[in-house]
């Protein structure tokens, strides 16, 4: 079980700020994103704009293998517009 944190636009889309999900301990970053996107299809709209972080480290949505531990935090951070 890992904790997924949603910020800004991603929280608006999902309607939650965080949730606990069950995923394999070894999972590719893109597979993890697809698991989250399956739960919240509206996130597909911001997929190419988000910053994805695992244990407070940025991760590209690609084929790299993540080794997750129970309780790890996954953050979905959309771009923050300045002004």
Secondary structure, DSSP 8 states (H G I E B T S, - for coil): -EEEEEEHHHHHHHS-SEEEE---SEEEHHHHHHHHHHH-GGGGGGTTT-EEEETTEEE-SSS-EEE--TT-EEEEE------
